[in-house]
């Protein structure tokens, strides 16, 4: 069966030199090499945000409303660019080139709210993929303080975002394997399955292993009052519907499916940790930013419960 085209063409990498950002850079290099000629561009982006302003605001006379026209401010900003930002981006670019990335690599500097600027650049540049590191905040801190990762995930549309932590572990010889594909019957989860199958073809030489996982929410089992068999049947149907999507993508490797019961984010995270999955690839539900903030989402909850796996979230 004809394989689908490689699903990644333009990769945006927010880069600040941190250990998690370095992991993201390494992962992006693997994706780019696997894509070969399909990769049009990689862009390293550094956004100058609030931390920079906090360090240097004392050097500016706030009585002047147009700070960008103050000579002192421009000198401080240019010094920061020349001695900190641009060398860091060039270092990241050299790393990608040394890793064998043949596609064009650009560097870019933005200013403003970091998460919003990342999404703006991604959308205006037609990027299919964002690969980013996370700072590793606890769930409470992430909720109360906000985070770049949370903001990016809340604003993203029609792209795939891969999030890596400093503790992320993957096998360089086969970086997407084993791959866990949680499905729930939504279009987002089916799109993640399609993308997983197409990615697997890009790494077919290492014969990646894929697992489909459906989790019956324990809350639904409790509410079903003895009708759990219907929930099992629905889950089995969703797993069965996912298989043709993988085959249509040309996947021919090692595949298994699993059906479990529990709290979905915790079950997914537990399965990922115990199975030592390199990548969890799942679909976004399409909630508005406000609803995501109030209700949370399975994908964000999974991010808070895993430390070693890459989490890829597909926005259809």
C-alpha positions as CSV (number, residue, x, y, z in Angstrom):
1,X,0.0,0.0,0.0
2,X,1.2,3.5,-0.9
3,X,2.7,5.3,2.1
4,X,1.6,8.8,3.0
5,X,4.0,11.7,2.5
6,X,6.2,12.5,5.4
7,X,4.0,14.6,7.7
8,X,6.5,17.2,8.7
9,X,7.8,19.9,6.4
10,X,8.6,23.0,8.4
11,X,10.0,22.8,12.0
12,X,10.1,25.7,14.5
13,X,12.4,25.3,17.5
14,X,12.1,27.8,20.3
15,X,15.6,27.7,21.7
16,X,17.2,29.2,24.8
17,X,20.1,26.8,25.4
18,X,18.6,25.1,28.4
19,X,19.0,21.3,28.8
20,X,15.4,20.7,27.7
21,X,15.9,22.9,24.7
22,X,19.0,21.0,23.8
23,X,17.0,17.8,23.9
24,X,14.4,19.4,21.6
25,X,17.2,20.4,19.2
26,X,18.5,16.8,19.1
27,X,14.9,15.4,18.5
28,X,14.3,18.0,15.7
29,X,17.5,16.8,14.0
30,X,16.2,13.2,14.0
31,X,12.9,14.3,12.5
32,X,14.6,16.4,9.9
33,X,17.0,13.6,8.8
34,X,14.1,11.1,8.6
35,X,12.1,13.6,6.4
36,X,15.0,14.1,4.0
37,X,13.9,16.2,1.0
38,X,10.4,16.7,2.5
39,X,11.8,19.1,5.1
40,X,11.7,22.6,3.7
41,X,13.1,24.6,6.6
42,X,14.1,24.5,10.3
43,X,14.0,27.8,12.2
44,X,15.5,28.4,15.6
45,X,13.6,31.1,17.5
46,X,14.6,33.1,20.5
47,X,12.0,35.3,22.0
48,X,13.1,38.2,24.2
49,X,10.4,38.3,26.9
50,X,9.8,39.5,30.4
51,X,13.0,38.2,32.0
52,X,15.1,40.3,29.7
53,X,13.0,43.4,30.5
54,X,13.2,42.8,34.2
55,X,17.0,42.6,34.1
56,X,17.4,45.8,32.1
57,X,14.4,48.0,32.8
58,X,16.4,50.0,35.4
59,X,18.6,51.3,32.6
60,X,15.7,53.1,30.9
61,X,14.0,56.3,31.8
62,X,10.3,55.3,32.1
63,X,9.2,58.9,31.6
64,X,10.0,58.4,28.0
65,X,7.1,56.5,26.5
66,X,8.8,55.3,23.3
67,X,11.6,53.1,24.8
68,X,12.6,51.8,21.4
69,X,13.8,55.3,20.5
70,X,16.0,55.7,23.6
71,X,19.7,55.4,22.6
72,X,20.6,53.8,25.9
73,X,17.8,51.2,25.5
74,X,18.9,50.4,22.0
75,X,22.5,49.9,23.1
76,X,21.5,47.6,25.9
77,X,19.3,45.6,23.6
78,X,21.9,45.3,20.8
79,X,24.6,44.2,23.3
80,X,22.2,41.5,24.5
81,X,21.6,40.4,21.0
82,X,25.2,40.4,19.9
83,X,26.8,38.8,23.0
84,X,24.0,36.4,24.2
85,X,21.2,35.7,21.8
86,X,22.8,35.5,18.3
87,X,25.8,33.4,19.4
88,X,23.4,31.0,21.1
89,X,21.3,30.6,18.0
90,X,24.3,30.1,15.8
91,X,25.6,27.5,18.2
92,X,22.2,25.7,17.8
93,X,22.4,26.0,14.1
94,X,25.9,24.5,14.0
95,X,24.6,21.6,16.1
96,X,21.9,20.8,13.6
97,X,24.3,20.9,10.8
98,X,26.8,18.7,12.6
99,X,23.9,16.2,13.1
100,X,23.5,15.9,9.4
101,X,20.5,18.1,8.8
102,X,20.6,19.0,5.1
103,X,17.5,21.3,5.0
104,X,17.9,25.1,5.2
105,X,18.3,26.3,8.8
106,X,17.3,29.9,9.8
107,X,17.7,31.8,13.1
108,X,15.2,34.4,14.3
109,X,14.7,36.7,17.2
110,X,11.3,37.8,18.4
111,X,10.0,40.0,21.2
112,X,7.0,40.0,23.4
113,X,5.1,37.4,25.4
114,X,7.0,34.2,24.7
115,X,4.2,31.8,24.1
116,X,2.1,34.2,22.0
117,X,5.2,35.1,19.9
118,X,6.0,31.4,19.3
119,X,2.5,30.7,18.0
120,X,2.4,33.9,15.9
121,X,5.7,33.0,14.2
122,X,4.5,29.4,13.7
123,X,1.2,30.4,12.1
124,X,2.5,33.2,9.9
125,X,5.4,31.0,8.7
126,X,3.2,28.0,7.9
127,X,5.1,25.7,10.3
128,X,3.7,22.2,10.5
129,X,5.6,21.4,13.7
130,X,7.0,23.0,16.9
131,X,9.6,21.2,18.8
132,X,10.2,22.7,22.3
133,X,11.7,22.0,25.7
134,X,9.7,22.5,28.9
135,X,11.0,23.9,32.1
136,X,9.6,21.1,34.3
137,X,7.3,23.1,36.6
138,X,5.1,21.2,38.9
139,X,1.4,21.0,38.1
140,X,0.6,23.6,40.8
141,X,3.2,26.0,39.6
142,X,2.3,25.4,36.0
143,X,-1.3,26.3,36.7
144,X,-0.7,29.3,39.1
145,X,2.2,30.9,37.3
146,X,1.4,29.9,33.8
147,X,4.2,28.6,31.5
148,X,5.4,29.0,27.9
149,X,4.4,25.4,27.3
150,X,0.9,25.8,28.6
151,X,0.4,29.0,26.6
152,X,1.7,27.4,23.4
153,X,-0.5,24.4,23.8
154,X,-3.6,26.5,24.5
155,X,-3.1,28.7,21.4
156,X,-1.9,26.1,18.9
157,X,-4.0,25.2,15.8
158,X,-3.5,22.9,12.8
159,X,0.0,21.8,13.8
160,X,1.9,19.2,15.8
161,X,3.8,20.2,19.0
162,X,6.5,17.9,20.5
163,X,7.4,18.7,24.1
164,X,10.6,17.4,25.7
165,X,11.9,17.7,29.3
166,X,15.5,17.6,30.5
167,X,14.9,14.0,31.6
168,X,13.6,12.8,28.2
169,X,15.2,9.6,27.1
170,X,15.1,8.1,23.6
171,X,17.2,5.7,21.5
172,X,19.1,7.7,18.9
173,X,19.1,4.6,16.7
174,X,15.3,4.6,16.6
175,X,14.1,7.7,18.4
176,X,10.3,7.2,17.9
177,X,10.2,3.7,19.1
178,X,8.4,2.4,21.0
179,X,5.5,4.8,20.1
180,X,2.3,5.0,22.2
181,X,-0.8,6.1,20.5
182,X,-3.7,6.8,22.9
183,X,-7.0,7.0,21.0
184,X,-10.4,8.2,22.1
185,X,-12.5,8.2,18.9
186,X,-12.0,12.0,18.3
187,X,-10.7,13.3,15.0
188,X,-7.7,14.6,16.8
189,X,-6.7,11.2,18.1
190,X,-7.3,9.6,14.6
191,X,-5.1,12.4,13.1
192,X,-2.4,11.4,15.6
193,X,-2.7,7.8,14.5
194,X,-2.2,8.9,10.9
195,X,0.8,11.0,11.8
196,X,2.2,8.2,13.8
197,X,1.9,5.8,10.9
198,X,3.5,8.3,8.5
199,X,6.3,9.0,11.0
200,X,7.0,5.3,11.4
201,X,7.6,5.1,7.6
202,X,10.2,7.8,7.9
203,X,12.0,5.6,10.4
204,X,11.1,2.3,8.8
205,X,14.8,1.2,8.7
206,X,14.8,0.7,12.5
207,X,11.5,-1.1,12.5
208,X,9.7,1.0,15.2
209,X,7.1,-0.6,17.5
210,X,3.7,1.0,17.9
211,X,1.0,0.5,20.5
212,X,-2.6,1.7,20.3
213,X,-4.2,2.4,23.7
214,X,-7.8,3.1,24.6
215,X,-8.6,4.0,28.3
216,X,-12.1,3.5,29.6
217,X,-12.6,6.4,32.0
218,X,-13.3,4.9,35.5
219,X,-15.9,7.7,36.0
220,X,-17.8,6.3,33.0
221,X,-17.6,2.8,34.4
222,X,-19.0,4.0,37.7
223,X,-21.9,5.8,36.0
224,X,-22.7,2.9,33.7
225,X,-24.2,0.8,36.6
226,X,-23.4,-2.6,35.3
227,X,-23.3,-1.7,31.5
228,X,-19.5,-1.8,31.4
229,X,-19.6,-4.3,28.4
230,X,-20.9,-1.5,26.2
231,X,-18.0,0.7,27.2
232,X,-15.6,-2.2,26.4
233,X,-17.3,-2.7,23.0
234,X,-17.0,1.0,22.2
235,X,-13.3,1.0,23.1
236,X,-12.7,-2.1,21.0
237,X,-14.5,-0.4,18.1
238,X,-12.2,2.7,18.3
239,X,-9.1,0.5,18.4
240,X,-10.4,-1.4,15.4
241,X,-11.1,1.9,13.5
242,X,-7.6,3.1,14.2
243,X,-5.9,0.1,12.5
244,X,-6.9,1.0,8.9
245,X,-5.5,4.4,9.4
246,X,-2.0,3.0,10.2
247,X,-2.2,0.7,7.3
248,X,-3.2,3.5,5.0
249,X,-0.1,5.4,6.1
250,X,1.9,2.4,4.9
251,X,2.8,1.0,8.4
252,X,3.9,-2.6,8.4
253,X,5.9,-3.0,11.6
254,X,5.2,-4.4,15.0
255,X,1.8,-3.3,16.4
256,X,-0.3,-4.1,19.4
257,X,-3.4,-2.7,21.0
258,X,-4.4,-2.3,24.6
259,X,-7.6,-1.5,26.4
260,X,-7.4,-0.4,30.1
261,X,-9.6,1.2,32.7
262,X,-8.8,4.1,35.0
263,X,-8.1,7.9,34.9
264,X,-7.0,8.4,31.3
265,X,-4.0,10.8,31.9
266,X,-2.6,8.6,34.7
267,X,-3.1,5.4,32.8
268,X,-1.4,6.8,29.8
269,X,1.5,8.1,31.8
270,X,1.8,4.8,33.8
271,X,1.8,2.8,30.5
272,X,4.4,5.1,29.0
273,X,6.7,4.9,32.0
274,X,6.4,1.2,32.5
275,X,6.7,0.4,28.8
276,X,9.6,2.9,28.4
277,X,8.0,4.5,25.5
278,X,10.1,7.1,23.7
279,X,7.1,9.0,22.3
280,X,3.5,9.5,23.2
281,X,1.5,10.9,20.3
282,X,-2.0,12.0,20.9
283,X,-4.7,14.3,19.5
284,X,-5.9,17.6,21.0
285,X,-9.5,17.9,21.8
286,X,-10.0,21.4,20.4
287,X,-11.1,23.1,23.6
288,X,-10.9,26.9,23.7
289,X,-8.0,28.4,25.7
290,X,-10.5,29.4,28.4
291,X,-12.0,25.9,28.6
292,X,-8.5,24.4,28.6
293,X,-7.5,26.6,31.5
294,X,-10.6,25.7,33.6
295,X,-11.0,22.0,32.7
296,X,-7.5,21.1,31.7
297,X,-7.0,18.5,29.1
298,X,-5.8,14.9,28.9
299,X,-2.7,15.9,26.9
300,X,-1.7,18.5,29.3
301,X,-2.3,16.2,32.3
302,X,-0.1,13.6,30.6
303,X,2.6,16.1,30.3
304,X,2.6,16.7,34.0
305,X,2.8,13.0,34.8
306,X,5.6,11.9,32.4
307,X,9.2,12.8,32.6
308,X,11.0,10.4,30.2
309,X,8.8,10.3,27.2
310,X,8.4,12.9,24.5
311,X,4.8,14.1,24.2
312,X,3.5,14.9,20.8
313,X,0.2,16.7,20.5
314,X,-1.6,16.9,17.2
315,X,-4.0,19.8,16.5
316,X,-6.1,18.8,13.5
